[in-house]
């Protein structure tokens, strides 16, 4: 039930824009060891980004490398 006095345009008119051409809509979950998580956090802090940003970058690099290998 909608809240009385709520904004009916919330979520359609007012959306966050993260500066991406294509919005992120899909999720992938991976479980890692605690030490790996801490290492990712430290690396993200050093690079001034987030852990999900690092993971997306690593996945993109991996996919590009694999696709290049399969194309040969």
Backbone atoms as SQL, in Angstrom:
CREATE TABLE atoms (id INTEGER PRIMARY KEY, chain TEXT, resi INTEGER, resn TEXT, atom TEXT, x REAL, y REAL, z REAL);
INSERT INTO atoms VALUES
  (1, 'A', 1, 'UNK', 'N', 0.841, -1.172, 0.000),
  (2, 'A', 1, 'UNK', 'CA', 0.000, 0.000, 0.000),
  (3, 'A', 1, 'UNK', 'C', 0.888, 1.238, 0.000),
  (4, 'A', 2, 'UNK', 'N', 0.572, 2.165, -0.851),
  (5, 'A', 2, 'UNK', 'CA', 1.352, 3.396, -0.955),
  (6, 'A', 2, 'UNK', 'C', 1.127, 4.270, 0.269),
  (7, 'A', 3, 'UNK', 'N', 2.155, 4.998, 0.605),
  (8, 'A', 3, 'UNK', 'CA', 2.070, 5.910, 1.735),
  (9, 'A', 3, 'UNK', 'C', 1.234, 7.116, 1.326),
  (10, 'A', 4, 'UNK', 'N', 0.320, 7.512, 2.177),
  (11, 'A', 4, 'UNK', 'CA', -0.508, 8.686, 1.915),
  (12, 'A', 4, 'UNK', 'C', 0.401, 9.911, 1.837),
  (13, 'A', 5, 'UNK', 'N', 0.270, 10.663, 0.777),
  (14, 'A', 5, 'UNK', 'CA', 1.104, 11.846, 0.604),
  (15, 'A', 5, 'UNK', 'C', 2.446, 11.534, -0.020),
  (16, 'A', 6, 'UNK', 'N', 2.674, 10.275, -0.392),
  (17, 'A', 6, 'UNK', 'CA', 3.939, 9.888, -1.012),
  (18, 'A', 6, 'UNK', 'C', 4.056, 10.440, -2.425),
  (19, 'A', 7, 'UNK', 'N', 5.243, 10.397, -2.968),
  (20, 'A', 7, 'UNK', 'CA', 5.493, 10.917, -4.300),
  (21, 'A', 7, 'UNK', 'C', 5.263, 9.808, -5.327),
  (22, 'A', 8, 'UNK', 'N', 4.240, 9.905, -6.164),
  (23, 'A', 8, 'UNK', 'CA', 3.966, 8.838, -7.132),
  (24, 'A', 8, 'UNK', 'C', 5.010, 8.751, -8.243),
  (25, 'A', 9, 'UNK', 'N', 5.818, 9.817, -8.421),
  (26, 'A', 9, 'UNK', 'CA', 6.838, 9.809, -9.462),
  (27, 'A', 9, 'UNK', 'C', 8.182, 9.312, -8.952),
  (28, 'A', 10, 'UNK', 'N', 8.267, 8.970, -7.682),
  (29, 'A', 10, 'UNK', 'CA', 9.524, 8.494, -7.127),
  (30, 'A', 10, 'UNK', 'C', 9.862, 7.157, -7.783),
  (31, 'A', 11, 'UNK', 'N', 11.058, 7.028, -8.308),
  (32, 'A', 11, 'UNK', 'CA', 11.475, 5.795, -8.971),
  (33, 'A', 11, 'UNK', 'C', 11.311, 5.849, -10.469),
  (34, 'A', 12, 'UNK', 'N', 10.480, 6.753, -10.960),
  (35, 'A', 12, 'UNK', 'CA', 10.362, 6.909, -12.410),
  (36, 'A', 12, 'UNK', 'C', 10.957, 8.246, -12.841),
  (37, 'A', 13, 'UNK', 'N', 10.558, 9.319, -12.196),
  (38, 'A', 13, 'UNK', 'CA', 11.082, 10.635, -12.544),
  (39, 'A', 13, 'UNK', 'C', 12.397, 10.920, -11.826),
  (40, 'A', 14, 'UNK', 'N', 12.495, 10.471, -10.590),
  (41, 'A', 14, 'UNK', 'CA', 13.674, 10.751, -9.778),
  (42, 'A', 14, 'UNK', 'C', 14.508, 9.484, -9.649),
  (43, 'A', 15, 'UNK', 'N', 15.545, 9.372, -10.464),
  (44, 'A', 15, 'UNK', 'CA', 16.424, 8.210, -10.443),
  (45, 'A', 15, 'UNK', 'C', 17.857, 8.679, -10.268),
  (46, 'A', 16, 'UNK', 'N', 18.663, 7.812, -9.679),
  (47, 'A', 16, 'UNK', 'CA', 20.080, 8.108, -9.555),
  (48, 'A', 16, 'UNK', 'C', 20.745, 7.920, -10.915),
  (49, 'A', 17, 'UNK', 'N', 21.658, 8.801, -11.242),
  (50, 'A', 17, 'UNK', 'CA', 22.435, 8.677, -12.474),
  (51, 'A', 17, 'UNK', 'C', 23.885, 8.494, -12.074),
  (52, 'A', 18, 'UNK', 'N', 24.428, 7.328, -12.336),
  (53, 'A', 18, 'UNK', 'CA', 25.800, 7.029, -11.945),
  (54, 'A', 18, 'UNK', 'C', 26.784, 7.302, -13.081),
  (55, 'A', 19, 'UNK', 'N', 26.337, 7.965, -14.143),
  (56, 'A', 19, 'UNK', 'CA', 27.222, 8.313, -15.231),
  (57, 'A', 19, 'UNK', 'C', 27.528, 7.172, -16.183),
  (58, 'A', 20, 'UNK', 'N', 26.712, 6.120, -16.164),
  (59, 'A', 20, 'UNK', 'CA', 26.932, 4.982, -17.058),
  (60, 'A', 20, 'UNK', 'C', 26.015, 5.097, -18.265),
  (61, 'A', 21, 'UNK', 'N', 26.510, 4.666, -19.423),
  (62, 'A', 21, 'UNK', 'CA', 25.680, 4.660, -20.626),
  (63, 'A', 21, 'UNK', 'C', 24.569, 3.623, -20.506),
  (64, 'A', 22, 'UNK', 'N', 24.900, 2.483, -19.941),
  (65, 'A', 22, 'UNK', 'CA', 23.938, 1.397, -19.760),
  (66, 'A', 22, 'UNK', 'C', 23.816, 1.132, -18.263),
  (67, 'A', 23, 'UNK', 'N', 22.609, 1.150, -17.727),
  (68, 'A', 23, 'UNK', 'CA', 22.467, 0.922, -16.281),
  (69, 'A', 23, 'UNK', 'C', 22.806, -0.521, -15.892),
  (70, 'A', 24, 'UNK', 'N', 23.283, -0.685, -14.679),
  (71, 'A', 24, 'UNK', 'CA', 23.580, -2.016, -14.155),
  (72, 'A', 24, 'UNK', 'C', 22.286, -2.612, -13.616),
  (73, 'A', 25, 'UNK', 'N', 21.843, -3.719, -14.220),
  (74, 'A', 25, 'UNK', 'CA', 20.568, -4.305, -13.820),
  (75, 'A', 25, 'UNK', 'C', 20.696, -5.744, -13.331),
  (76, 'A', 26, 'UNK', 'N', 21.805, -6.393, -13.619),
  (77, 'A', 26, 'UNK', 'CA', 21.964, -7.806, -13.286),
  (78, 'A', 26, 'UNK', 'C', 22.928, -7.974, -12.127),
  (79, 'A', 27, 'UNK', 'N', 22.723, -9.042, -11.356),
  (80, 'A', 27, 'UNK', 'CA', 23.596, -9.342, -10.228),
  (81, 'A', 27, 'UNK', 'C', 24.250, -10.698, -10.399),
  (82, 'A', 28, 'UNK', 'N', 25.481, -10.796, -9.922),
  (83, 'A', 28, 'UNK', 'CA', 26.215, -12.052, -9.857),
  (84, 'A', 28, 'UNK', 'C', 26.793, -12.113, -8.455),
  (85, 'A', 29, 'UNK', 'N', 26.625, -13.236, -7.796),
  (86, 'A', 29, 'UNK', 'CA', 27.110, -13.359, -6.430),
  (87, 'A', 29, 'UNK', 'C', 28.244, -14.380, -6.385),
  (88, 'A', 30, 'UNK', 'N', 29.308, -14.019, -5.693),
  (89, 'A', 30, 'UNK', 'CA', 30.430, -14.937, -5.513),
  (90, 'A', 30, 'UNK', 'C', 30.865, -14.873, -4.055),
  (91, 'A', 31, 'UNK', 'N', 31.102, -16.009, -3.471),
  (92, 'A', 31, 'UNK', 'CA', 31.593, -16.048, -2.105),
  (93, 'A', 31, 'UNK', 'C', 33.100, -16.222, -2.137),
  (94, 'A', 32, 'UNK', 'N', 33.789, -15.448, -1.285),
  (95, 'A', 32, 'UNK', 'CA', 35.243, -15.482, -1.231),
  (96, 'A', 32, 'UNK', 'C', 35.684, -15.662, 0.212),
  (97, 'A', 33, 'UNK', 'N', 36.958, -16.006, 0.381),
  (98, 'A', 33, 'UNK', 'CA', 37.520, -16.143, 1.717),
  (99, 'A', 33, 'UNK', 'C', 37.657, -14.761, 2.360),
  (100, 'A', 34, 'UNK', 'N', 37.596, -14.684, 3.677),
  (101, 'A', 34, 'UNK', 'CA', 37.706, -13.393, 4.361),
  (102, 'A', 34, 'UNK', 'C', 38.977, -12.614, 4.015),
  (103, 'A', 35, 'UNK', 'N', 40.099, -13.317, 3.848),
  (104, 'A', 35, 'UNK', 'CA', 41.335, -12.598, 3.522),
  (105, 'A', 35, 'UNK', 'C', 41.278, -11.987, 2.117),
  (106, 'A', 36, 'UNK', 'N', 40.588, -12.644, 1.198),
  (107, 'A', 36, 'UNK', 'CA', 40.437, -12.099, -0.152),
  (108, 'A', 36, 'UNK', 'C', 39.583, -10.835, -0.089),
  (109, 'A', 37, 'UNK', 'N', 38.522, -10.874, 0.708),
  (110, 'A', 37, 'UNK', 'CA', 37.655, -9.700, 0.854),
  (111, 'A', 37, 'UNK', 'C', 38.432, -8.513, 1.424),
  (112, 'A', 38, 'UNK', 'N', 39.256, -8.759, 2.433),
  (113, 'A', 38, 'UNK', 'CA', 40.054, -7.690, 3.032),
  (114, 'A', 38, 'UNK', 'C', 41.048, -7.121, 2.030),
  (115, 'A', 39, 'UNK', 'N', 41.666, -7.991, 1.246),
  (116, 'A', 39, 'UNK', 'CA', 42.614, -7.530, 0.224),
  (117, 'A', 39, 'UNK', 'C', 41.905, -6.676, -0.824),
  (118, 'A', 40, 'UNK', 'N', 40.696, -7.085, -1.210),
  (119, 'A', 40, 'UNK', 'CA', 39.926, -6.300, -2.166),
  (120, 'A', 40, 'UNK', 'C', 39.553, -4.933, -1.583),
  (121, 'A', 41, 'UNK', 'N', 39.159, -4.922, -0.309),
  (122, 'A', 41, 'UNK', 'CA', 38.813, -3.656, 0.345),
  (123, 'A', 41, 'UNK', 'C', 40.005, -2.708, 0.376),
  (124, 'A', 42, 'UNK', 'N', 41.178, -3.226, 0.722),
  (125, 'A', 42, 'UNK', 'CA', 42.381, -2.393, 0.783),
  (126, 'A', 42, 'UNK', 'C', 42.737, -1.853, -0.598),
  (127, 'A', 43, 'UNK', 'N', 42.645, -2.706, -1.614),
  (128, 'A', 43, 'UNK', 'CA', 42.945, -2.276, -2.969),
  (129, 'A', 43, 'UNK', 'C', 41.951, -1.207, -3.440),
  (130, 'A', 44, 'UNK', 'N', 40.687, -1.422, -3.132),
  (131, 'A', 44, 'UNK', 'CA', 39.661, -0.437, -3.507),
  (132, 'A', 44, 'UNK', 'C', 39.911, 0.896, -2.810),
  (133, 'A', 45, 'UNK', 'N', 40.280, 0.862, -1.549),
  (134, 'A', 45, 'UNK', 'CA', 40.593, 2.099, -0.827),
  (135, 'A', 45, 'UNK', 'C', 41.770, 2.812, -1.476),
  (136, 'A', 46, 'UNK', 'N', 42.795, 2.061, -1.833),
  (137, 'A', 46, 'UNK', 'CA', 43.976, 2.659, -2.475),
  (138, 'A', 46, 'UNK', 'C', 43.638, 3.277, -3.830),
  (139, 'A', 47, 'UNK', 'N', 42.739, 2.626, -4.574),
  (140, 'A', 47, 'UNK', 'CA', 42.365, 3.114, -5.901),
  (141, 'A', 47, 'UNK', 'C', 41.197, 4.102, -5.848),
  (142, 'A', 48, 'UNK', 'N', 40.689, 4.350, -4.628),
  (143, 'A', 48, 'UNK', 'CA', 39.555, 5.256, -4.420),
  (144, 'A', 48, 'UNK', 'C', 38.335, 4.844, -5.257),
  (145, 'A', 49, 'UNK', 'N', 37.999, 3.568, -5.149),
  (146, 'A', 49, 'UNK', 'CA', 36.814, 3.053, -5.816),
  (147, 'A', 49, 'UNK', 'C', 36.156, 2.051, -4.864),
  (148, 'A', 50, 'UNK', 'N', 35.208, 1.295, -5.345),
  (149, 'A', 50, 'UNK', 'CA', 34.529, 0.307, -4.509),
  (150, 'A', 50, 'UNK', 'C', 34.953, -1.105, -4.917),
  (151, 'A', 51, 'UNK', 'N', 34.695, -2.053, -4.037),
  (152, 'A', 51, 'UNK', 'CA', 34.994, -3.458, -4.342),
  (153, 'A', 51, 'UNK', 'C', 34.204, -3.912, -5.571),
  (154, 'A', 52, 'UNK', 'N', 32.902, -3.593, -5.685),
  (155, 'A', 52, 'UNK', 'CA', 32.193, -3.992, -6.901),
  (156, 'A', 52, 'UNK', 'C', 32.806, -3.410, -8.179),
  (157, 'A', 53, 'UNK', 'N', 33.344, -2.187, -8.098),
  (158, 'A', 53, 'UNK', 'CA', 34.022, -1.617, -9.267),
  (159, 'A', 53, 'UNK', 'C', 35.221, -2.468, -9.661),
  (160, 'A', 54, 'UNK', 'N', 36.003, -2.899, -8.665),
  (161, 'A', 54, 'UNK', 'CA', 37.163, -3.755, -8.940),
  (162, 'A', 54, 'UNK', 'C', 36.739, -5.072, -9.568),
  (163, 'A', 55, 'UNK', 'N', 35.692, -5.665, -9.026),
  (164, 'A', 55, 'UNK', 'CA', 35.218, -6.960, -9.519),
  (165, 'A', 55, 'UNK', 'C', 34.705, -6.827, -10.955),
  (166, 'A', 56, 'UNK', 'N', 33.945, -5.753, -11.239),
  (167, 'A', 56, 'UNK', 'CA', 33.463, -5.541, -12.608),
  (168, 'A', 56, 'UNK', 'C', 34.631, -5.384, -13.573),
  (169, 'A', 57, 'UNK', 'N', 35.637, -4.615, -13.167),
  (170, 'A', 57, 'UNK', 'CA', 36.816, -4.411, -14.015),
  (171, 'A', 57, 'UNK', 'C', 37.545, -5.738, -14.263),
  (172, 'A', 58, 'UNK', 'N', 37.722, -6.531, -13.206),
  (173, 'A', 58, 'UNK', 'CA', 38.412, -7.814, -13.340),
  (174, 'A', 58, 'UNK', 'C', 37.625, -8.775, -14.234),
  (175, 'A', 59, 'UNK', 'N', 36.313, -8.805, -14.081),
  (176, 'A', 59, 'UNK', 'CA', 35.486, -9.672, -14.922),
  (177, 'A', 59, 'UNK', 'C', 35.561, -9.250, -16.386),
  (178, 'A', 60, 'UNK', 'N', 35.524, -7.952, -16.636),
  (179, 'A', 60, 'UNK', 'CA', 35.603, -7.465, -18.012),
  (180, 'A', 60, 'UNK', 'C', 36.940, -7.853, -18.641),
  (181, 'A', 61, 'UNK', 'N', 38.039, -7.696, -17.907),
  (182, 'A', 61, 'UNK', 'CA', 39.356, -8.080, -18.418),
  (183, 'A', 61, 'UNK', 'C', 39.423, -9.578, -18.685),
  (184, 'A', 62, 'UNK', 'N', 38.878, -10.369, -17.764),
  (185, 'A', 62, 'UNK', 'CA', 38.879, -11.823, -17.934),
  (186, 'A', 62, 'UNK', 'C', 38.088, -12.225, -19.181),
  (187, 'A', 63, 'UNK', 'N', 36.902, -11.654, -19.346),
  (188, 'A', 63, 'UNK', 'CA', 36.075, -11.993, -20.503),
  (189, 'A', 63, 'UNK', 'C', 36.751, -11.603, -21.809),
  (190, 'A', 64, 'UNK', 'N', 37.365, -10.421, -21.841),
  (191, 'A', 64, 'UNK', 'CA', 38.066, -10.000, -23.057),
  (192, 'A', 64, 'UNK', 'C', 39.208, -10.954, -23.379),
  (193, 'A', 65, 'UNK', 'N', 39.978, -11.371, -22.362),
  (194, 'A', 65, 'UNK', 'CA', 41.088, -12.295, -22.572),
  (195, 'A', 65, 'UNK', 'C', 40.586, -13.646, -23.070),
  (196, 'A', 66, 'UNK', 'N', 39.514, -14.157, -22.474),
  (197, 'A', 66, 'UNK', 'CA', 38.973, -15.449, -22.872),
  (198, 'A', 66, 'UNK', 'C', 38.399, -15.399, -24.294),
  (199, 'A', 67, 'UNK', 'N', 37.696, -14.323, -24.624),
  (200, 'A', 67, 'UNK', 'CA', 37.134, -14.197, -25.963),
  (201, 'A', 67, 'UNK', 'C', 38.226, -14.090, -27.010),
  (202, 'A', 68, 'UNK', 'N', 39.315, -13.401, -26.662),
  (203, 'A', 68, 'UNK', 'CA', 40.443, -13.294, -27.573),
  (204, 'A', 68, 'UNK', 'C', 41.103, -14.650, -27.789),
  (205, 'A', 69, 'UNK', 'N', 41.226, -15.426, -26.731),
  (206, 'A', 69, 'UNK', 'CA', 41.821, -16.758, -26.815),
  (207, 'A', 69, 'UNK', 'C', 40.958, -17.683, -27.676),
  (208, 'A', 70, 'UNK', 'N', 39.653, -17.607, -27.502),
  (209, 'A', 70, 'UNK', 'CA', 38.755, -18.480, -28.265),
  (210, 'A', 70, 'UNK', 'C', 38.676, -18.079, -29.731),
  (211, 'A', 71, 'UNK', 'N', 38.943, -16.821, -30.033),
  (212, 'A', 71, 'UNK', 'CA', 38.873, -16.355, -31.418),
  (213, 'A', 71, 'UNK', 'C', 40.055, -16.861, -32.245),
  (214, 'A', 72, 'UNK', 'N', 41.092, -17.295, -31.604),
  (215, 'A', 72, 'UNK', 'CA', 42.290, -17.765, -32.331),
  (216, 'A', 72, 'UNK', 'C', 42.090, -19.128, -32.910);
